[in-house]
Amino acid sequence: MTRFGLLITSNSYASQSLASALLFAKTAVEHGHQIDHIFLYQEAVYSAAANIDLPADEPDISAMLASFCHQHSIPLLFCITAAEKRGVVSDTLPARKGYIAAGLAEFAMRQTNIDKLVQF
């Protein structure tokens, strides 16, 4: 069994990064591996935005990822500094349900718990 950490850096609304990470996580869990954490950094923090209004015909991958992480007790973290810098969260604008604010120090400390880090 391999313990993975996932790092997502690309804007999920402009690329397939979030969908690819979700597919990877589902497949890994189905094959008996463990996902220790998922960390959103740089442009990926837009996925943590609570105020995104998607068209009805577009799947909400961000909500699907949060649901998957909740179901499997996987911490779904986003870089608070990157999110504040981009206006994703603030004192009056909370993050999307299921997403946990964290810093780069926490991300770095979590790397000691994993066998492999996969970046999307």
N, C-alpha and C positions, 0 to 999 in steps of 0.2 A: 504494500500500500504506500502510495506517495502522498505527501502533504503538500498541496499547492497553495501559493498566494497568487492572486490575480491583480495586476496593475492595469488600469484603463486610463489612457491619456488623451484619446481622440474624442472630439465632439460627437456624441452619439446621435445627434440630430443631423449631422452632416456626413456620417460614415456608418459602417456596419459594426463598429467596434463593440458596442454594448450587446448587440445581438450575437456576435461571435463569442464574446465572453460568456454569455448566458448559455449558449449551446455547449461550449467547452465545459463549463461547470456542471451542467446536467449530465453530460457524457461521462465526466470524471467520477461523479457520485454514483452513477449507474454501474460503473466498473469497479466499485469498491474503494476508490481513492477519496481523499478528504480535501475539502477546500477550507483552509484556515481563515482566510479573510479575502475581501475584495476591496480595493482602494481606488478611488477615483481622484485623479490629479489633473492639473492643467485644464484643458478644454472639456474634459469628461465631467467636471463638476456641474455642468449644465443639467445633467441627468438628475441631480438632487433638487432642482428648482421645483417648488410647489405650485408655481403660477403658470406652468406651461399648458396651453390649451391646444391639443392635437385635433386634427380633422377626424371625423367619425370613422373614416375608412382606413385610418392609419393605426397600426397596433401600438400600444403603450408599452414598449420594451422596458422602460424604466420601472414601471409598476410591476411588470412580470418578473424582473430581476429582484425587486424588493420582496415580492411574494415568495419566490424561490429561496432567497436567503433566510427569510423568516421561517419557512417550512423546515429548513435544514440547519437552523441555528448558526448561520454564517454571518459574521459581522460585515455589514455593508457600510464602509467608511468613505467619507469624502474629505478632501483637504479644506479645512475651514478658511485658511488664508487665501487659497486660490478662489474659493467660492465668494468670499467677501470682496475680493479684488474685482470680480466679474459681476457683482451685484446679484448673485444668485441667492444669498442669504444676508440678513442684517438683523439688527435688534427688533425690527418690526416685521421682517419677512422670514418666516421659519423655513426649514428644509422640508422636503417631501417626506411623508410618513415612511418609516423603515430605513431612512438614511441617517447615519450617525456622524456628527462632526468630529474630526480628529486632526492632529497635526502630523507633520513629517516625522517628528521624533517617535510618535507611536507607530507609524508605518515602519520606520527603521528597526524598532525593537521587535516587531512582529516577524521580521525576517529570520530571526534565530529559531523560530518555531517551524519553519518550512524546509522542504527538500528542494523545491523548485519554484521560481517566480516566473510567471508567464505574463507578458505585456501585450496589450491590445491597443 
